[in-house]
Amino acid sequence: MNILNRFTLTWVSLIVLTLASAVIAEAGDPSALAVIFVGVVTTIKGNLVIDQLMGYAG
């Protein structure tokens, strides 16, 4: 995959995950499921940044 396409796909993924977690977090009463979802999304986003954008993939 072209490096520009990889960065674009990573960036779009980060934006979509951010929007999804914001919608879930702002949608009414916080529940355990919403908190877990936002935590999982945060972990996925951190892994994307480290692996794809910082180049520390193993």
ChimeraX commands (.cxc) that place a marker at each C-alpha (Angstrom):
marker #1 position 0.00,0.00,0.00 radius 0.5
marker #1 position 1.21,3.45,-0.87 radius 0.5
marker #1 position 2.42,5.41,2.18 radius 0.5
marker #1 position 0.04,8.30,1.39 radius 0.5
marker #1 position -2.91,5.90,1.25 radius 0.5
marker #1 position -1.83,4.32,4.55 radius 0.5
marker #1 position -1.65,7.70,6.28 radius 0.5
marker #1 position -4.98,8.78,4.79 radius 0.5
marker #1 position -6.68,5.57,5.88 radius 0.5
marker #1 position -5.21,5.90,9.37 radius 0.5
marker #1 position -6.29,9.54,9.63 radius 0.5
marker #1 position -9.84,8.77,8.46 radius 0.5
marker #1 position -10.01,5.85,10.91 radius 0.5
marker #1 position -8.95,8.13,13.77 radius 0.5
marker #1 position -11.60,10.70,12.83 radius 0.5
marker #1 position -14.36,8.06,12.57 radius 0.5
marker #1 position -13.38,6.50,15.90 radius 0.5
marker #1 position -13.30,9.93,17.55 radius 0.5
marker #1 position -16.74,10.82,16.22 radius 0.5
marker #1 position -18.16,7.44,17.27 radius 0.5
marker #1 position -16.83,7.77,20.81 radius 0.5
marker #1 position -18.07,11.37,21.07 radius 0.5
marker #1 position -21.56,10.37,19.94 radius 0.5
marker #1 position -21.69,7.48,22.41 radius 0.5
marker #1 position -20.28,9.59,25.25 radius 0.5
marker #1 position -22.77,12.43,24.69 radius 0.5
marker #1 position -25.84,10.24,24.12 radius 0.5
marker #1 position -27.60,10.46,27.46 radius 0.5
marker #1 position -26.76,8.80,30.75 radius 0.5
marker #1 position -23.32,7.26,31.03 radius 0.5
marker #1 position -23.50,3.51,31.36 radius 0.5
marker #1 position -20.79,0.94,31.96 radius 0.5
marker #1 position -21.08,-0.17,28.32 radius 0.5
marker #1 position -20.51,3.39,27.06 radius 0.5
marker #1 position -17.48,3.82,29.30 radius 0.5
marker #1 position -16.03,0.49,28.16 radius 0.5
marker #1 position -16.68,1.39,24.50 radius 0.5
marker #1 position -14.93,4.76,24.81 radius 0.5
marker #1 position -12.01,3.09,26.61 radius 0.5
marker #1 position -11.65,0.47,23.89 radius 0.5
marker #1 position -11.82,3.14,21.18 radius 0.5
marker #1 position -9.12,5.14,22.98 radius 0.5
marker #1 position -6.90,2.06,23.10 radius 0.5
marker #1 position -7.43,1.36,19.40 radius 0.5
marker #1 position -6.65,4.97,18.52 radius 0.5
marker #1 position -3.46,4.89,20.58 radius 0.5
marker #1 position -2.35,1.72,18.82 radius 0.5
marker #1 position -3.07,3.25,15.41 radius 0.5
marker #1 position -1.01,6.33,16.21 radius 0.5
marker #1 position 1.92,4.31,17.56 radius 0.5
marker #1 position 1.91,1.63,14.85 radius 0.5
marker #1 position 0.99,3.64,11.76 radius 0.5
marker #1 position 2.01,7.24,12.35 radius 0.5
marker #1 position 5.04,6.87,14.61 radius 0.5
marker #1 position 6.42,3.80,12.85 radius 0.5
marker #1 position 6.87,1.57,15.90 radius 0.5
marker #1 position 5.06,-1.43,14.44 radius 0.5
marker #1 position 6.70,-4.65,15.48 radius 0.5
marker link #1:1,2 radius 0.2
marker link #1:2,3 radius 0.2
marker link #1:3,4 radius 0.2
marker link #1:4,5 radius 0.2
marker link #1:5,6 radius 0.2
marker link #1:6,7 radius 0.2
marker link #1:7,8 radius 0.2
marker link #1:8,9 radius 0.2
marker link #1:9,10 radius 0.2
marker link #1:10,11 radius 0.2
marker link #1:11,12 radius 0.2
marker link #1:12,13 radius 0.2
marker link #1:13,14 radius 0.2
marker link #1:14,15 radius 0.2
marker link #1:15,16 radius 0.2
marker link #1:16,17 radius 0.2
marker link #1:17,18 radius 0.2
marker link #1:18,19 radius 0.2
marker link #1:19,20 radius 0.2
marker link #1:20,21 radius 0.2
marker link #1:21,22 radius 0.2
marker link #1:22,23 radius 0.2
marker link #1:23,24 radius 0.2
marker link #1:24,25 radius 0.2
marker link #1:25,26 radius 0.2
marker link #1:26,27 radius 0.2
marker link #1:27,28 radius 0.2
marker link #1:28,29 radius 0.2
marker link #1:29,30 radius 0.2
marker link #1:30,31 radius 0.2
marker link #1:31,32 radius 0.2
marker link #1:32,33 radius 0.2
marker link #1:33,34 radius 0.2
marker link #1:34,35 radius 0.2
marker link #1:35,36 radius 0.2
marker link #1:36,37 radius 0.2
marker link #1:37,38 radius 0.2
marker link #1:38,39 radius 0.2
marker link #1:39,40 radius 0.2
marker link #1:40,41 radius 0.2
marker link #1:41,42 radius 0.2
marker link #1:42,43 radius 0.2
marker link #1:43,44 radius 0.2
marker link #1:44,45 radius 0.2
marker link #1:45,46 radius 0.2
marker link #1:46,47 radius 0.2
marker link #1:47,48 radius 0.2
marker link #1:48,49 radius 0.2
marker link #1:49,50 radius 0.2
marker link #1:50,51 radius 0.2
marker link #1:51,52 radius 0.2
marker link #1:52,53 radius 0.2
marker link #1:53,54 radius 0.2
marker link #1:54,55 radius 0.2
marker link #1:55,56 radius 0.2
marker link #1:56,57 radius 0.2
marker link #1:57,58 radius 0.2
view
